Amino acid sequence: MKIEFDRKADAIYVYFSNEPVAYTKKLDDMRYIDYAKDNSPIGVELLCVSDGVNTDDLPHKAEIERALGDRGIKVFA
């Protein structure tokens, strides 16, 4: 898992794989999941992270929560 944190955009992208994105599922205005052709999740985009992040329905939830906590970002589960 690789994480890119863009403080200026107040966004985080979590990579699970280097597979190309086949489609994206919008969970809400702040959370998007990218999927490969085989329907496996390959990444998650989280917006407005300084307000905290809702991790409900995210793949690899526990790992994402640990990574956000390590960066001082609040998690709402």
Kinemage of the C-alpha trace (Angstrom):
@kinemage 1
@onewidth
@group {chain A} dominant
@subgroup {mainchain}
@vectorlist {calphas} color= white
{ca met a 1} P 0.000 0.000 0.000
{ca lys a 2} L 1.342 3.416 -1.018
{ca ile a 3} L -0.127 6.748 0.082
{ca glu a 4} L 0.191 10.177 -1.540
{ca phe a 5} L -0.873 13.119 0.617
{ca asp a 6} L -1.426 16.444 -1.142
{ca arg a 7} L -1.743 19.025 1.646
{ca lys a 8} L -2.555 21.841 -0.779
{ca ala a 9} L -5.472 19.873 -2.274
{ca asp a 10} L -6.340 18.442 1.185
{ca ala a 11} L -6.523 15.004 -0.424
{ca ile a 12} L -5.031 11.560 -0.039
{ca tyr a 13} L -4.757 8.791 -2.599
{ca val a 14} L -4.184 5.264 -1.327
{ca tyr a 15} L -2.745 2.793 -3.855
{ca phe a 16} L -3.366 -0.931 -3.382
{ca ser a 17} L -2.070 -1.935 -6.806
{ca asn a 18} L -0.437 -0.555 -9.948
{ca glu a 19} L -3.185 -2.003 -12.163
{ca pro a 20} L -4.846 0.464 -14.546
{ca val a 21} L -8.182 1.946 -13.458
{ca ala a 22} L -11.142 0.382 -15.262
{ca tyr a 23} L -13.836 2.321 -13.412
{ca thr a 24} L -14.455 4.453 -10.337
{ca lys a 25} L -17.222 4.154 -7.758
{ca lys a 26} L -18.279 7.310 -5.925
{ca leu a 27} L -19.214 6.564 -2.308
{ca asp a 28} L -19.997 10.232 -1.602
{ca asp a 29} L -18.562 13.666 -2.452
{ca met a 30} L -15.413 12.964 -0.423
{ca arg a 31} L -14.604 9.294 -1.173
{ca tyr a 32} L -13.956 7.445 -4.426
{ca ile a 33} L -12.785 3.883 -5.046
{ca asp a 34} L -10.937 2.901 -8.237
{ca tyr a 35} L -11.291 -0.653 -9.545
{ca ala a 36} L -9.385 -2.845 -12.003
{ca lys a 37} L -11.053 -4.818 -14.818
{ca asp a 38} L -11.397 -7.828 -12.506
{ca asn a 39} L -13.398 -5.665 -10.029
{ca ser a 40} L -10.633 -5.647 -7.422
{ca pro a 41} L -10.107 -2.302 -5.650
{ca ile a 42} L -6.835 -0.710 -6.699
{ca gly a 43} L -7.039 2.665 -4.993
{ca val a 44} L -9.026 5.100 -2.899
{ca glu a 45} L -9.216 8.888 -3.220
{ca leu a 46} L -10.141 10.794 -0.063
{ca leu a 47} L -10.943 14.517 -0.217
{ca cys a 48} L -11.114 17.217 2.493
{ca val a 49} L -9.095 14.991 4.808
{ca ser a 50} L -8.267 17.780 7.280
{ca asp a 51} L -11.895 17.569 8.456
{ca gly a 52} L -11.480 13.831 9.119
{ca val a 53} L -12.273 10.761 7.037
{ca asn a 54} L -15.220 8.391 7.122
{ca thr a 55} L -13.796 4.908 6.572
{ca asp a 56} L -17.129 3.073 6.329
{ca asp a 57} L -17.331 0.902 3.203
{ca leu a 58} L -13.655 1.387 2.260
{ca pro a 59} L -11.616 -1.621 1.151
{ca his a 60} L -8.611 -2.386 3.381
{ca lys a 61} L -10.286 -0.261 6.062
{ca ala a 62} L -7.974 -1.213 8.956
{ca glu a 63} L -4.818 -0.459 6.966
{ca ile a 64} L -6.215 2.873 5.763
{ca glu a 65} L -7.198 3.844 9.311
{ca arg a 66} L -3.683 3.080 10.595
{ca ala a 67} L -2.073 5.085 7.790
{ca leu a 68} L -4.373 8.071 8.376
{ca gly a 69} L -3.754 7.939 12.124
{ca asp a 70} L -0.003 7.896 11.498
{ca arg a 71} L -0.460 11.168 9.591
{ca gly a 72} L -2.599 12.745 12.328
{ca ile a 73} L -5.825 12.589 10.323
{ca lys a 74} L -9.047 11.965 12.250
{ca val a 75} L -10.989 8.843 11.351
{ca phe a 76} L -14.759 8.472 11.615
{ca ala a 77} L -15.783 4.827 11.432
